[in-house]
Amino acid sequence: MKLRSSYDKRPVVKISSSSADCAVGWAAVLERLRASKARTLCVECYPGAFVEAMEKAIAGAVRPSRVVRTSECMKTPGEVEAMLAPHLGDDPVFGRMNGVEIGDFFDPAKVAAARERIAKGQGTPLIIGTGASLLAPGADALVYADMARWEIQTRQRNHEIANWGARNRAERAALKYKRAYFVDWRAADRLKKRLLPKIDFLLDTNDRENPKLIGGDLFRRSLEATIRRPFRVVPFFDPGPWGGEWMRRHFDLPKDPPNYAWCFDCVPEENSLLLAFGNVELEIPSLDLVFAHPWELLGEAVHGRFGAEFPIRFDMLDTMEGGNLSLQVHPLTEYIQDKFGMHYTQDESYYLLDAGEGAMVYLGLKESVNPRKMWQTLERAEQAGPPFPAQRFVNRWPVKKHDHLSIPAGTIHCSGKDCMVLEISATPYIFTFKLWDWGRLGLDGEPRPIHLEHGRENIQWGRTTEWVRRNLVKRREVIASGDAWREERTGLDEREFIETRRHWFTGKVEHDTRGGVNVLNLVEGPEIVVESPAGAFDPFTVHYAETFIVPAAVGCYTIRPTQAGRCATIKAYVRTNP
């Protein structure tokens, strides 16, 4: 049945009914900053913000006695490049996780001079830029200029920004993303975690012409309110060389992009949160919530294992009327730890939201594959030789709607064309080793990077046809049932730390977070409502194909259809018991 699109592309968390709680536009923002009567005004900026434009607007209204810019305290680009070289290497995709801090980018002598300028003189100094709070730790008005990760990537692609401390505005967006992923964002987030409990103002800088400002106390109360209810993050969609048309049709997406390959609708490192004050929406990175309330969001056991990281990812891969994904493999745990400094890897599964006639998923090797011969064939294909004959070496499994296939790290795989996949996985999503990309180019007209050497070290040659059939393909076990519902364990392999449960239901179903975060998607049915038996949160409506998060702190909750007919959800959570 083709459902009328009701997918909410701008979900909000309603905080208050008063638009006056949030200042909108530079005039209103600056009036609130002036009203603070700050003796020292410090504007800490997340890397990617348009600092010069902010300085011009703020200085024109506040009229500071002097302006101290963090950009003037930096090491030279050459010194920064040398500092980061061991962490970034020369691979176009992968670097190594590290402990670089924002303060490491600064020249100590320049910092000392800047602090002296701040301390001396009359009037109100303005300290602005990434790391401003390090120059003026005693500022009586601390503004955090925040922005969504997706907006930063858009600015990178449009060549509007360089990486922090670099002169690389014109560099390929993929290389700027790599530098930001491994360095800029990690360093800024370490500082942000320390600052969120004490900022005086939160400034939403996603729209450079129309910023929004709330007080620090209101910001923190807003996060506290969010963590006590189910919520959705803001999805974003991106084209790709294999992208399809399913999401465009079902989600009423714009016609301009050539296709839609990805939907990131529960990737807190990439997604954002919309906080609603009356009819005003303030956008912040959803990581702010993870940093501020990791225990309440994740639960004690999950937080103890992963820290302030959200370990579950839901995203969608659309190949309907498109092409195959790249043939790929994810690193084993030991490998990702040793080579890249990550402490867990990307185990995953494919849940088929939909599938066209003849749809296939590539998964596992065929019996009696000769590793040496297969690798020689891959190497020749990469060197512009004959195309790699994937069907000779890799299984193709027919799939239909609601099939669920497990893909533990080390298993060769990819979605074939005409599949609409809900990918459920662990979070370190950047670590994919492409083995074969079907001889095509990326959307930028360049070949996408292939990583055969990494792949060779991780592919598990024993995961052949019969092993895959027994362990990974369409496994399902009925756990419990009632008059109007059935619960099934499905999809994820024993090697993976994520458990998945599917519920089929025509009436109310009881759920319990049991002290751990739950992530769910409505995979069948037009609409459901999530409710608290104790009335702890307002009823929360979810539409077909929407992913939502239920924080550990919620505890018991129920789900029921809003109209007649059968519904289904798929739920993921971290296994915490042996």
MOTAMO-V568990 format. One record per helix or strand. SS is the DSSP state (hx for helix, st for strand). FROM is the first residue (numbers start at 0). TO is the last residue. If there is no record, write none. Layout:
{{SS;FROM;TO} {SS;FROM;TO}}
This chain:
{{st;12;15} {hx;18;20} {st;22;23} {hx;25;34} {st;39;44} {hx;50;61} {st;65;68} {hx;69;72} {st;73;73} {hx;76;87} {hx;101;104} {st;105;105} {hx;107;118} {st;124;128} {hx;131;134} {st;140;145} {hx;148;156} {hx;172;194} {st;200;203} {st;211;214} {hx;215;225} {st;230;230} {st;233;233} {st;235;237} {st;243;243} {hx;245;249} {st;259;259} {st;261;265} {st;271;276} {st;279;284} {hx;286;291} {hx;293;297} {hx;299;305} {st;311;317} {st;326;329} {hx;332;339} {st;347;354} {st;359;364} {hx;370;381} {hx;389;392} {st;393;397} {st;403;406} {st;412;414} {st;418;425} {st;431;435} {hx;451;457} {st;463;463} {hx;464;470} {st;472;472} {st;475;481} {st;484;489} {st;497;504} {st;508;511} {st;517;523} {st;526;530} {st;539;542} {st;546;549} {hx;551;553} {st;555;560} {st;566;573}}
